[in-house]
Amino acid sequence: MPYEAKVLLSLSQVALDRARVLAGRATITLKLPVSLQIVLRALIGEGLEGAASPRFLAEVENQAKSVRRRRRVAGRTGPDREPHS
């Protein structure tokens, strides 16, 4: 059995909803139970196949910038502080 690591994945509600729809469609099409976890594993696996493409790298850049922005905002706000305007 190959080594498996557990990973915590943070997704937008839109991405999560789209993956759930894919799971539902796959369940109907394949006539097999397809979970959200199965869909996410397949998407990650397929995505890794094209990881060297410019489109993929552009998406990685967008995601990294988005995380940086959220962290910057979170650093300025705390449980007792209001966000800076």
PyMOL Python script that loads the backbone (N, CA, C, O; Angstrom):
from pymol import cmd

cmd.read_pdbstr("""\
ATOM      1  N   MET A   1       0.849  -1.185   0.000  1.00  0.00           N
ATOM      2  CA  MET A   1       0.000   0.000   0.000  1.00  0.00           C
ATOM      3  C   MET A   1       0.888   1.240   0.000  1.00  0.00           C
ATOM      4  O   MET A   1       1.791   1.351   0.829  1.00  0.00           O
ATOM      5  N   PRO A   2       0.640   2.183  -0.930  1.00  0.00           N
ATOM      6  CA  PRO A   2       1.453   3.396  -0.970  1.00  0.00           C
ATOM      7  C   PRO A   2       1.180   4.282   0.246  1.00  0.00           C
ATOM      8  O   PRO A   2       0.096   4.251   0.828  1.00  0.00           O
ATOM      9  N   TYR A   3       2.173   5.056   0.607  1.00  0.00           N
ATOM     10  CA  TYR A   3       2.038   5.990   1.717  1.00  0.00           C
ATOM     11  C   TYR A   3       1.013   7.058   1.363  1.00  0.00           C
ATOM     12  O   TYR A   3       1.026   7.594   0.255  1.00  0.00           O
ATOM     13  N   GLU A   4       0.140   7.360   2.289  1.00  0.00           N
ATOM     14  CA  GLU A   4      -0.849   8.413   2.086  1.00  0.00           C
ATOM     15  C   GLU A   4      -0.732   9.418   3.212  1.00  0.00           C
ATOM     16  O   GLU A   4      -0.636   9.040   4.380  1.00  0.00           O
ATOM     17  N   ALA A   5      -0.738  10.681   2.874  1.00  0.00           N
ATOM     18  CA  ALA A   5      -0.695  11.755   3.854  1.00  0.00           C
ATOM     19  C   ALA A   5      -2.058  12.432   3.904  1.00  0.00           C
ATOM     20  O   ALA A   5      -2.760  12.509   2.896  1.00  0.00           O
ATOM     21  N   LYS A   6      -2.418  12.912   5.064  1.00  0.00           N
ATOM     22  CA  LYS A   6      -3.664  13.667   5.203  1.00  0.00           C
ATOM     23  C   LYS A   6      -3.352  15.135   5.013  1.00  0.00           C
ATOM     24  O   LYS A   6      -2.342  15.639   5.504  1.00  0.00           O
ATOM     25  N   VAL A   7      -4.241  15.824   4.287  1.00  0.00           N
ATOM     26  CA  VAL A   7      -4.039  17.224   3.964  1.00  0.00           C
ATOM     27  C   VAL A   7      -5.324  17.986   4.252  1.00  0.00           C
ATOM     28  O   VAL A   7      -6.418  17.522   3.931  1.00  0.00           O
ATOM     29  N   LEU A   8      -5.182  19.145   4.853  1.00  0.00           N
ATOM     30  CA  LEU A   8      -6.318  20.031   5.056  1.00  0.00           C
ATOM     31  C   LEU A   8      -6.387  20.959   3.855  1.00  0.00           C
ATOM     32  O   LEU A   8      -5.398  21.606   3.510  1.00  0.00           O
ATOM     33  N   LEU A   9      -7.539  21.028   3.222  1.00  0.00           N
ATOM     34  CA  LEU A   9      -7.693  21.810   2.003  1.00  0.00           C
ATOM     35  C   LEU A   9      -8.770  22.860   2.226  1.00  0.00           C
ATOM     36  O   LEU A   9      -9.887  22.540   2.631  1.00  0.00           O
ATOM     37  N   SER A  10      -8.434  24.091   1.964  1.00  0.00           N
ATOM     38  CA  SER A  10      -9.384  25.189   2.093  1.00  0.00           C
ATOM     39  C   SER A  10      -9.867  25.575   0.697  1.00  0.00           C
ATOM     40  O   SER A  10      -9.064  25.926  -0.168  1.00  0.00           O
ATOM     41  N   LEU A  11     -11.180  25.510   0.480  1.00  0.00           N
ATOM     42  CA  LEU A  11     -11.765  25.820  -0.824  1.00  0.00           C
ATOM     43  C   LEU A  11     -12.847  26.867  -0.670  1.00  0.00           C
ATOM     44  O   LEU A  11     -13.487  26.969   0.377  1.00  0.00           O
ATOM     45  N   SER A  12     -13.046  27.641  -1.715  1.00  0.00           N
ATOM     46  CA  SER A  12     -14.176  28.561  -1.711  1.00  0.00           C
ATOM     47  C   SER A  12     -15.459  27.745  -1.787  1.00  0.00           C
ATOM     48  O   SER A  12     -15.446  26.592  -2.219  1.00  0.00           O
ATOM     49  N   GLN A  13     -16.553  28.341  -1.370  1.00  0.00           N
ATOM     50  CA  GLN A  13     -17.840  27.650  -1.433  1.00  0.00           C
ATOM     51  C   GLN A  13     -18.199  27.317  -2.871  1.00  0.00           C
ATOM     52  O   GLN A  13     -18.787  26.269  -3.137  1.00  0.00           O
ATOM     53  N   VAL A  14     -17.850  28.202  -3.803  1.00  0.00           N
ATOM     54  CA  VAL A  14     -18.139  27.974  -5.220  1.00  0.00           C
ATOM     55  C   VAL A  14     -17.391  26.736  -5.724  1.00  0.00           C
ATOM     56  O   VAL A  14     -17.977  25.885  -6.393  1.00  0.00           O
ATOM     57  N   ALA A  15     -16.100  26.639  -5.402  1.00  0.00           N
ATOM     58  CA  ALA A  15     -15.310  25.479  -5.837  1.00  0.00           C
ATOM     59  C   ALA A  15     -15.847  24.198  -5.213  1.00  0.00           C
ATOM     60  O   ALA A  15     -15.930  23.164  -5.876  1.00  0.00           O
ATOM     61  N   LEU A  16     -16.208  24.269  -3.949  1.00  0.00           N
ATOM     62  CA  LEU A  16     -16.754  23.095  -3.262  1.00  0.00           C
ATOM     63  C   LEU A  16     -18.076  22.658  -3.895  1.00  0.00           C
ATOM     64  O   LEU A  16     -18.307  21.468  -4.108  1.00  0.00           O
ATOM     65  N   ASP A  17     -18.923  23.610  -4.188  1.00  0.00           N
ATOM     66  CA  ASP A  17     -20.208  23.298  -4.829  1.00  0.00           C
ATOM     67  C   ASP A  17     -20.005  22.669  -6.208  1.00  0.00           C
ATOM     68  O   ASP A  17     -20.692  21.712  -6.564  1.00  0.00           O
ATOM     69  N   ARG A  18     -19.059  23.210  -6.983  1.00  0.00           N
ATOM     70  CA  ARG A  18     -18.781  22.647  -8.311  1.00  0.00           C
ATOM     71  C   ARG A  18     -18.272  21.217  -8.208  1.00  0.00           C
ATOM     72  O   ARG A  18     -18.650  20.363  -9.010  1.00  0.00           O
ATOM     73  N   ALA A  19     -17.419  20.953  -7.229  1.00  0.00           N
ATOM     74  CA  ALA A  19     -16.905  19.590  -7.037  1.00  0.00           C
ATOM     75  C   ALA A  19     -18.028  18.644  -6.615  1.00  0.00           C
ATOM     76  O   ALA A  19     -18.058  17.487  -7.034  1.00  0.00           O
ATOM     77  N   ARG A  20     -18.937  19.128  -5.798  1.00  0.00           N
ATOM     78  CA  ARG A  20     -20.081  18.293  -5.400  1.00  0.00           C
ATOM     79  C   ARG A  20     -20.964  17.956  -6.599  1.00  0.00           C
ATOM     80  O   ARG A  20     -21.452  16.833  -6.726  1.00  0.00           O
ATOM     81  N   VAL A  21     -21.162  18.935  -7.470  1.00  0.00           N
ATOM     82  CA  VAL A  21     -21.945  18.686  -8.691  1.00  0.00           C
ATOM     83  C   VAL A  21     -21.249  17.626  -9.540  1.00  0.00           C
ATOM     84  O   VAL A  21     -21.896  16.717 -10.060  1.00  0.00           O
ATOM     85  N   LEU A  22     -19.923  17.748  -9.680  1.00  0.00           N
ATOM     86  CA  LEU A  22     -19.171  16.733 -10.436  1.00  0.00           C
ATOM     87  C   LEU A  22     -19.336  15.350  -9.817  1.00  0.00           C
ATOM     88  O   LEU A  22     -19.484  14.361 -10.535  1.00  0.00           O
ATOM     89  N   ALA A  23     -19.312  15.276  -8.502  1.00  0.00           N
ATOM     90  CA  ALA A  23     -19.485  13.989  -7.818  1.00  0.00           C
ATOM     91  C   ALA A  23     -20.864  13.414  -8.123  1.00  0.00           C
ATOM     92  O   ALA A  23     -21.003  12.216  -8.371  1.00  0.00           O
ATOM     93  N   GLY A  24     -21.869  14.261  -8.103  1.00  0.00           N
ATOM     94  CA  GLY A  24     -23.224  13.809  -8.415  1.00  0.00           C
ATOM     95  C   GLY A  24     -23.356  13.323  -9.846  1.00  0.00           C
ATOM     96  O   GLY A  24     -23.963  12.284 -10.105  1.00  0.00           O
ATOM     97  N   ARG A  25     -22.786  14.077 -10.770  1.00  0.00           N
ATOM     98  CA  ARG A  25     -22.837  13.673 -12.184  1.00  0.00           C
ATOM     99  C   ARG A  25     -22.086  12.356 -12.409  1.00  0.00           C
ATOM    100  O   ARG A  25     -22.556  11.480 -13.136  1.00  0.00           O
ATOM    101  N   ALA A  26     -20.925  12.230 -11.782  1.00  0.00           N
ATOM    102  CA  ALA A  26     -20.143  11.003 -11.927  1.00  0.00           C
ATOM    103  C   ALA A  26     -20.895   9.810 -11.343  1.00  0.00           C
ATOM    104  O   ALA A  26     -20.859   8.717 -11.908  1.00  0.00           O
ATOM    105  N   THR A  27     -21.569  10.012 -10.224  1.00  0.00           N
ATOM    106  CA  THR A  27     -22.352   8.940  -9.616  1.00  0.00           C
ATOM    107  C   THR A  27     -23.438   8.457 -10.576  1.00  0.00           C
ATOM    108  O   THR A  27     -23.640   7.254 -10.745  1.00  0.00           O
ATOM    109  N   ILE A  28     -24.130   9.402 -11.198  1.00  0.00           N
ATOM    110  CA  ILE A  28     -25.201   9.044 -12.139  1.00  0.00           C
ATOM    111  C   ILE A  28     -24.629   8.371 -13.383  1.00  0.00           C
ATOM    112  O   ILE A  28     -25.142   7.345 -13.831  1.00  0.00           O
ATOM    113  N   THR A  29     -23.577   8.945 -13.933  1.00  0.00           N
ATOM    114  CA  THR A  29     -22.987   8.424 -15.165  1.00  0.00           C
ATOM    115  C   THR A  29     -22.374   7.041 -14.971  1.00  0.00           C
ATOM    116  O   THR A  29     -22.591   6.137 -15.778  1.00  0.00           O
ATOM    117  N   LEU A  30     -21.607   6.887 -13.897  1.00  0.00           N
ATOM    118  CA  LEU A  30     -20.885   5.635 -13.665  1.00  0.00           C
ATOM    119  C   LEU A  30     -21.707   4.579 -12.939  1.00  0.00           C
ATOM    120  O   LEU A  30     -21.331   3.408 -12.878  1.00  0.00           O
ATOM    121  N   LYS A  31     -22.836   5.017 -12.391  1.00  0.00           N
ATOM    122  CA  LYS A  31     -23.673   4.120 -11.580  1.00  0.00           C
ATOM    123  C   LYS A  31     -22.853   3.497 -10.449  1.00  0.00           C
ATOM    124  O   LYS A  31     -22.997   2.321 -10.115  1.00  0.00           O
ATOM    125  N   LEU A  32     -21.995   4.330  -9.881  1.00  0.00           N
ATOM    126  CA  LEU A  32     -21.150   3.979  -8.740  1.00  0.00           C
ATOM    127  C   LEU A  32     -21.196   5.139  -7.754  1.00  0.00           C
ATOM    128  O   LEU A  32     -21.357   6.287  -8.167  1.00  0.00           O
ATOM    129  N   PRO A  33     -21.059   4.867  -6.470  1.00  0.00           N
ATOM    130  CA  PRO A  33     -20.995   5.979  -5.519  1.00  0.00           C
ATOM    131  C   PRO A  33     -19.669   6.726  -5.685  1.00  0.00           C
ATOM    132  O   PRO A  33     -18.596   6.138  -5.546  1.00  0.00           O
ATOM    133  N   VAL A  34     -19.750   8.015  -5.980  1.00  0.00           N
ATOM    134  CA  VAL A  34     -18.556   8.844  -6.157  1.00  0.00           C
ATOM    135  C   VAL A  34     -18.624   9.964  -5.122  1.00  0.00           C
ATOM    136  O   VAL A  34     -19.522  10.806  -5.154  1.00  0.00           O
ATOM    137  N   SER A  35     -17.665   9.957  -4.213  1.00  0.00           N
ATOM    138  CA  SER A  35     -17.651  10.954  -3.144  1.00  0.00           C
ATOM    139  C   SER A  35     -16.913  12.214  -3.574  1.00  0.00           C
ATOM    140  O   SER A  35     -16.208  12.228  -4.584  1.00  0.00           O
ATOM    141  N   LEU A  36     -17.086  13.253  -2.799  1.00  0.00           N
ATOM    142  CA  LEU A  36     -16.367  14.498  -3.017  1.00  0.00           C
ATOM    143  C   LEU A  36     -14.860  14.241  -2.951  1.00  0.00           C
ATOM    144  O   LEU A  36     -14.102  14.798  -3.746  1.00  0.00           O
ATOM    145  N   GLN A  37     -14.430  13.414  -2.026  1.00  0.00           N
ATOM    146  CA  GLN A  37     -13.006  13.092  -1.887  1.00  0.00           C
ATOM    147  C   GLN A  37     -12.464  12.431  -3.161  1.00  0.00           C
ATOM    148  O   GLN A  37     -11.360  12.753  -3.599  1.00  0.00           O
ATOM    149  N   ILE A  38     -13.215  11.530  -3.744  1.00  0.00           N
ATOM    150  CA  ILE A  38     -12.789  10.870  -4.988  1.00  0.00           C
ATOM    151  C   ILE A  38     -12.638  11.902  -6.102  1.00  0.00           C
ATOM    152  O   ILE A  38     -11.666  11.868  -6.857  1.00  0.00           O
ATOM    153  N   VAL A  39     -13.594  12.814  -6.203  1.00  0.00           N
ATOM    154  CA  VAL A  39     -13.541  13.849  -7.238  1.00  0.00           C
ATOM    155  C   VAL A  39     -12.325  14.746  -7.030  1.00  0.00           C
ATOM    156  O   VAL A  39     -11.616  15.053  -7.987  1.00  0.00           O
ATOM    157  N   LEU A  40     -12.077  15.166  -5.798  1.00  0.00           N
ATOM    158  CA  LEU A  40     -10.932  16.035  -5.534  1.00  0.00           C
ATOM    159  C   LEU A  40      -9.614  15.331  -5.830  1.00  0.00           C
ATOM    160  O   LEU A  40      -8.694  15.946  -6.369  1.00  0.00           O
ATOM    161  N   ARG A  41      -9.511  14.054  -5.486  1.00  0.00           N
ATOM    162  CA  ARG A  41      -8.292  13.298  -5.809  1.00  0.00           C
ATOM    163  C   ARG A  41      -8.073  13.241  -7.321  1.00  0.00           C
ATOM    164  O   ARG A  41      -6.955  13.423  -7.803  1.00  0.00           O
ATOM    165  N   ALA A  42      -9.148  12.987  -8.059  1.00  0.00           N
ATOM    166  CA  ALA A  42      -9.042  12.903  -9.524  1.00  0.00           C
ATOM    167  C   ALA A  42      -8.652  14.256 -10.118  1.00  0.00           C
ATOM    168  O   ALA A  42      -7.812  14.323 -11.014  1.00  0.00           O
ATOM    169  N   LEU A  43      -9.256  15.319  -9.625  1.00  0.00           N
ATOM    170  CA  LEU A  43      -8.927  16.650 -10.129  1.00  0.00           C
ATOM    171  C   LEU A  43      -7.468  17.013  -9.848  1.00  0.00           C
ATOM    172  O   LEU A  43      -6.787  17.571 -10.708  1.00  0.00           O
ATOM    173  N   ILE A  44      -7.002  16.701  -8.663  1.00  0.00           N
ATOM    174  CA  ILE A  44      -5.607  16.977  -8.323  1.00  0.00           C
ATOM    175  C   ILE A  44      -4.681  16.154  -9.200  1.00  0.00           C
ATOM    176  O   ILE A  44      -3.696  16.675  -9.724  1.00  0.00           O
ATOM    177  N   GLY A  45      -4.987  14.876  -9.364  1.00  0.00           N
ATOM    178  CA  GLY A  45      -4.167  14.016 -10.204  1.00  0.00           C
ATOM    179  C   GLY A  45      -4.096  14.499 -11.638  1.00  0.00           C
ATOM    180  O   GLY A  45      -3.022  14.528 -12.239  1.00  0.00           O
ATOM    181  N   GLU A  46      -5.240  14.879 -12.185  1.00  0.00           N
ATOM    182  CA  GLU A  46      -5.278  15.394 -13.560  1.00  0.00           C
ATOM    183  C   GLU A  46      -4.538  16.723 -13.656  1.00  0.00           C
ATOM    184  O   GLU A  46      -3.820  16.974 -14.624  1.00  0.00           O
ATOM    185  N   GLY A  47      -4.715  17.562 -12.657  1.00  0.00           N
ATOM    186  CA  GLY A  47      -4.041  18.857 -12.652  1.00  0.00           C
ATOM    187  C   GLY A  47      -2.530  18.723 -12.610  1.00  0.00           C
ATOM    188  O   GLY A  47      -1.816  19.515 -13.225  1.00  0.00           O
ATOM    189  N   LEU A  48      -2.043  17.731 -11.892  1.00  0.00           N
ATOM    190  CA  LEU A  48      -0.596  17.522 -11.803  1.00  0.00           C
ATOM    191  C   LEU A  48      -0.006  17.090 -13.133  1.00  0.00           C
ATOM    192  O   LEU A  48       1.176  17.318 -13.393  1.00  0.00           O
ATOM    193  N   GLU A  49      -0.814  16.472 -13.974  1.00  0.00           N
ATOM    194  CA  GLU A  49      -0.341  16.065 -15.295  1.00  0.00           C
ATOM    195  C   GLU A  49       0.020  17.277 -16.157  1.00  0.00           C
ATOM    196  O   GLU A  49       0.960  17.219 -16.949  1.00  0.00           O
ATOM    197  N   GLY A  50      -0.721  18.360 -16.004  1.00  0.00           N
ATOM    198  CA  GLY A  50      -0.468  19.554 -16.810  1.00  0.00           C
ATOM    199  C   GLY A  50       0.203  20.663 -16.026  1.00  0.00           C
ATOM    200  O   GLY A  50       0.045  21.837 -16.358  1.00  0.00           O
ATOM    201  N   ALA A  51       0.949  20.309 -14.992  1.00  0.00           N
ATOM    202  CA  ALA A  51       1.510  21.299 -14.069  1.00  0.00           C
ATOM    203  C   ALA A  51       2.552  22.223 -14.692  1.00  0.00           C
ATOM    204  O   ALA A  51       2.867  23.257 -14.103  1.00  0.00           O
ATOM    205  N   ALA A  52       3.085  21.896 -15.832  1.00  0.00           N
ATOM    206  CA  ALA A  52       4.107  22.747 -16.449  1.00  0.00           C
ATOM    207  C   ALA A  52       3.509  23.752 -17.432  1.00  0.00           C
ATOM    208  O   ALA A  52       4.244  24.559 -18.002  1.00  0.00           O
ATOM    209  N   SER A  53       2.214  23.722 -17.637  1.00  0.00           N
ATOM    210  CA  SER A  53       1.609  24.613 -18.634  1.00  0.00           C
ATOM    211  C   SER A  53       1.548  26.051 -18.117  1.00  0.00           C
ATOM    212  O   SER A  53       1.429  26.271 -16.912  1.00  0.00           O
ATOM    213  N   PRO A  54       1.629  27.022 -19.013  1.00  0.00           N
ATOM    214  CA  PRO A  54       1.530  28.430 -18.612  1.00  0.00           C
ATOM    215  C   PRO A  54       0.196  28.753 -17.938  1.00  0.00           C
ATOM    216  O   PRO A  54       0.146  29.567 -17.016  1.00  0.00           O
ATOM    217  N   ARG A  55      -0.868  28.126 -18.392  1.00  0.00           N
ATOM    218  CA  ARG A  55      -2.188  28.363 -17.789  1.00  0.00           C
ATOM    219  C   ARG A  55      -2.205  27.916 -16.331  1.00  0.00           C
ATOM    220  O   ARG A  55      -2.747  28.606 -15.467  1.00  0.00           O
ATOM    221  N   PHE A  56      -1.610  26.759 -16.069  1.00  0.00           N
ATOM    222  CA  PHE A  56      -1.539  26.251 -14.700  1.00  0.00           C
ATOM    223  C   PHE A  56      -0.712  27.191 -13.827  1.00  0.00           C
ATOM    224  O   PHE A  56      -1.119  27.530 -12.716  1.00  0.00           O
ATOM    225  N   LEU A  57       0.447  27.610 -14.331  1.00  0.00           N
ATOM    226  CA  LEU A  57       1.312  28.497 -13.554  1.00  0.00           C
ATOM    227  C   LEU A  57       0.631  29.838 -13.284  1.00  0.00           C
ATOM    228  O   LEU A  57       0.824  30.423 -12.219  1.00  0.00           O
ATOM    229  N   ALA A  58      -0.152  30.325 -14.225  1.00  0.00           N
ATOM    230  CA  ALA A  58      -0.895  31.567 -14.015  1.00  0.00           C
ATOM    231  C   ALA A  58      -1.923  31.388 -12.900  1.00  0.00           C
ATOM    232  O   ALA A  58      -2.115  32.290 -12.085  1.00  0.00           O
ATOM    233  N   GLU A  59      -2.577  30.246 -12.859  1.00  0.00           N
ATOM    234  CA  GLU A  59      -3.550  29.976 -11.794  1.00  0.00           C
ATOM    235  C   GLU A  59      -2.865  29.864 -10.440  1.00  0.00           C
ATOM    236  O   GLU A  59      -3.394  30.342  -9.437  1.00  0.00           O
ATOM    237  N   VAL A  60      -1.689  29.235 -10.404  1.00  0.00           N
ATOM    238  CA  VAL A  60      -0.920  29.147  -9.148  1.00  0.00           C
ATOM    239  C   VAL A  60      -0.574  30.558  -8.671  1.00  0.00           C
ATOM    240  O   VAL A  60      -0.692  30.863  -7.485  1.00  0.00           O
ATOM    241  N   GLU A  61      -0.149  31.411  -9.595  1.00  0.00           N
ATOM    242  CA  GLU A  61       0.177  32.788  -9.234  1.00  0.00           C
ATOM    243  C   GLU A  61      -1.046  33.518  -8.674  1.00  0.00           C
ATOM    244  O   GLU A  61      -0.949  34.211  -7.661  1.00  0.00           O
ATOM    245  N   ASN A  62      -2.194  33.360  -9.335  1.00  0.00           N
ATOM    246  CA  ASN A  62      -3.428  33.994  -8.846  1.00  0.00           C
ATOM    247  C   ASN A  62      -3.782  33.519  -7.441  1.00  0.00           C
ATOM    248  O   ASN A  62      -4.142  34.322  -6.581  1.00  0.00           O
ATOM    249  N   GLN A  63      -3.678  32.223  -7.216  1.00  0.00           N
ATOM    250  CA  GLN A  63      -3.999  31.668  -5.899  1.00  0.00           C
ATOM    251  C   GLN A  63      -3.030  32.187  -4.840  1.00  0.00           C
ATOM    252  O   GLN A  63      -3.448  32.548  -3.740  1.00  0.00           O
ATOM    253  N   ALA A  64      -1.730  32.226  -5.167  1.00  0.00           N
ATOM    254  CA  ALA A  64      -0.721  32.695  -4.209  1.00  0.00           C
ATOM    255  C   ALA A  64      -0.955  34.160  -3.847  1.00  0.00           C
ATOM    256  O   ALA A  64      -0.834  34.535  -2.681  1.00  0.00           O
ATOM    257  N   LYS A  65      -1.286  34.987  -4.832  1.00  0.00           N
ATOM    258  CA  LYS A  65      -1.562  36.395  -4.570  1.00  0.00           C
ATOM    259  C   LYS A  65      -2.813  36.566  -3.722  1.00  0.00           C
ATOM    260  O   LYS A  65      -2.864  37.430  -2.847  1.00  0.00           O
ATOM    261  N   SER A  66      -3.811  35.748  -3.981  1.00  0.00           N
ATOM    262  CA  SER A  66      -5.043  35.802  -3.203  1.00  0.00           C
ATOM    263  C   SER A  66      -4.781  35.447  -1.741  1.00  0.00           C
ATOM    264  O   SER A  66      -5.289  36.110  -0.837  1.00  0.00           O
ATOM    265  N   VAL A  67      -3.995  34.412  -1.513  1.00  0.00           N
ATOM    266  CA  VAL A  67      -3.658  34.015  -0.142  1.00  0.00           C
ATOM    267  C   VAL A  67      -2.882  35.136   0.543  1.00  0.00           C
ATOM    268  O   VAL A  67      -3.142  35.458   1.702  1.00  0.00           O
ATOM    269  N   ARG A  68      -1.933  35.729  -0.173  1.00  0.00           N
ATOM    270  CA  ARG A  68      -1.142  36.820   0.402  1.00  0.00           C
ATOM    271  C   ARG A  68      -2.029  37.982   0.819  1.00  0.00           C
ATOM    272  O   ARG A  68      -1.853  38.551   1.896  1.00  0.00           O
ATOM    273  N   ARG A  69      -2.999  38.338  -0.051  1.00  0.00           N
ATOM    274  CA  ARG A  69      -3.914  39.436   0.280  1.00  0.00           C
ATOM    275  C   ARG A  69      -4.730  39.112   1.525  1.00  0.00           C
ATOM    276  O   ARG A  69      -4.875  39.951   2.414  1.00  0.00           O
ATOM    277  N   ARG A  70      -5.267  37.880   1.588  1.00  0.00           N
ATOM    278  CA  ARG A  70      -6.079  37.499   2.747  1.00  0.00           C
ATOM    279  C   ARG A  70      -5.260  37.514   4.022  1.00  0.00           C
ATOM    280  O   ARG A  70      -5.746  37.959   5.062  1.00  0.00           O
ATOM    281  N   ARG A  71      -4.029  37.037   3.962  1.00  0.00           N
ATOM    282  CA  ARG A  71      -3.172  37.025   5.151  1.00  0.00           C
ATOM    283  C   ARG A  71      -2.816  38.441   5.588  1.00  0.00           C
ATOM    284  O   ARG A  71      -2.757  38.732   6.783  1.00  0.00           O
ATOM    285  N   ARG A  72      -2.580  39.317   4.618  1.00  0.00           N
ATOM    286  CA  ARG A  72      -2.255  40.693   4.942  1.00  0.00           C
ATOM    287  C   ARG A  72      -3.434  41.353   5.665  1.00  0.00           C
ATOM    288  O   ARG A  72      -3.247  42.050   6.663  1.00  0.00           O
ATOM    289  N   VAL A  73      -4.635  41.130   5.159  1.00  0.00           N
ATOM    290  CA  VAL A  73      -5.834  41.688   5.785  1.00  0.00           C
ATOM    291  C   VAL A  73      -6.036  41.060   7.168  1.00  0.00           C
ATOM    292  O   VAL A  73      -6.360  41.763   8.125  1.00  0.00           O
ATOM    293  N   ALA A  74      -5.850  39.767   7.275  1.00  0.00           N
ATOM    294  CA  ALA A  74      -6.027  39.085   8.562  1.00  0.00           C
ATOM    295  C   ALA A  74      -5.001  39.576   9.574  1.00  0.00           C
ATOM    296  O   ALA A  74      -5.299  39.639  10.767  1.00  0.00           O
ATOM    297  N   GLY A  75      -3.805  39.924   9.126  1.00  0.00           N
ATOM    298  CA  GLY A  75      -2.774  40.430  10.024  1.00  0.00           C
ATOM    299  C   GLY A  75      -3.116  41.802  10.573  1.00  0.00           C
ATOM    300  O   GLY A  75      -2.678  42.166  11.665  1.00  0.00           O
ATOM    301  N   ARG A  76      -3.895  42.563   9.821  1.00  0.00           N
ATOM    302  CA  ARG A  76      -4.305  43.895  10.264  1.00  0.00           C
ATOM    303  C   ARG A  76      -5.537  43.859  11.140  1.00  0.00           C
ATOM    304  O   ARG A  76      -5.842  44.827  11.838  1.00  0.00           O
ATOM    305  N   THR A  77      -6.242  42.750  11.106  1.00  0.00           N
ATOM    306  CA  THR A  77      -7.444  42.631  11.924  1.00  0.00           C
ATOM    307  C   THR A  77      -7.237  41.523  12.931  1.00  0.00           C
ATOM    308  O   THR A  77      -6.526  40.554  12.664  1.00  0.00           O
ATOM    309  N   GLY A  78      -7.819  41.657  14.017  1.00  0.00           N
ATOM    310  CA  GLY A  78      -7.760  40.624  15.038  1.00  0.00           C
ATOM    311  C   GLY A  78      -9.120  40.512  15.670  1.00  0.00           C
ATOM    312  O   GLY A  78     -10.057  41.195  15.258  1.00  0.00           O
ATOM    313  N   PRO A  79      -9.243  39.662  16.663  1.00  0.00           N
ATOM    314  CA  PRO A  79     -10.561  39.497  17.283  1.00  0.00           C
ATOM    315  C   PRO A  79     -11.075  40.784  17.925  1.00  0.00           C
ATOM    316  O   PRO A  79     -12.284  40.982  18.040  1.00  0.00           O
ATOM    317  N   ASP A  80     -10.146  41.669  18.349  1.00  0.00           N
ATOM    318  CA  ASP A  80     -10.568  42.901  19.053  1.00  0.00           C
ATOM    319  C   ASP A  80     -10.363  44.151  18.216  1.00  0.00           C
ATOM    320  O   ASP A  80     -10.592  45.259  18.703  1.00  0.00           O
ATOM    321  N   ARG A  81      -9.937  44.000  16.963  1.00  0.00           N
ATOM    322  CA  ARG A  81      -9.632  45.167  16.133  1.00  0.00           C
ATOM    323  C   ARG A  81     -10.503  45.194  14.907  1.00  0.00           C
ATOM    324  O   ARG A  81     -10.931  44.153  14.408  1.00  0.00           O
ATOM    325  N   GLU A  82     -10.762  46.376  14.430  1.00  0.00           N
ATOM    326  CA  GLU A  82     -11.507  46.569  13.198  1.00  0.00           C
ATOM    327  C   GLU A  82     -10.530  46.572  12.031  1.00  0.00           C
ATOM    328  O   GLU A  82      -9.374  46.952  12.217  1.00  0.00           O
ATOM    329  N   PRO A  83     -10.950  46.162  10.827  1.00  0.00           N
ATOM    330  CA  PRO A  83     -10.059  46.217   9.660  1.00  0.00           C
ATOM    331  C   PRO A  83      -9.702  47.657   9.335  1.00  0.00           C
ATOM    332  O   PRO A  83     -10.506  48.564   9.549  1.00  0.00           O
ATOM    333  N   HIS A  84      -8.487  47.872   8.812  1.00  0.00           N
ATOM    334  CA  HIS A  84      -8.059  49.208   8.388  1.00  0.00           C
ATOM    335  C   HIS A  84      -8.734  49.543   7.078  1.00  0.00           C
ATOM    336  O   HIS A  84      -8.953  48.664   6.244  1.00  0.00           O
ATOM    337  N   SER A  85      -9.059  50.790   6.893  1.00  0.00           N
ATOM    338  CA  SER A  85      -9.688  51.220   5.644  1.00  0.00           C
ATOM    339  C   SER A  85      -8.757  52.048   4.828  1.00  0.00           C
ATOM    340  O   SER A  85      -9.120  52.497   3.741  1.00  0.00           O
TER     341      SER A  85
END
""", "prot")
cmd.dss("prot")
cmd.show_as("cartoon", "prot")
cmd.util.cbc("prot")
cmd.orient("prot")
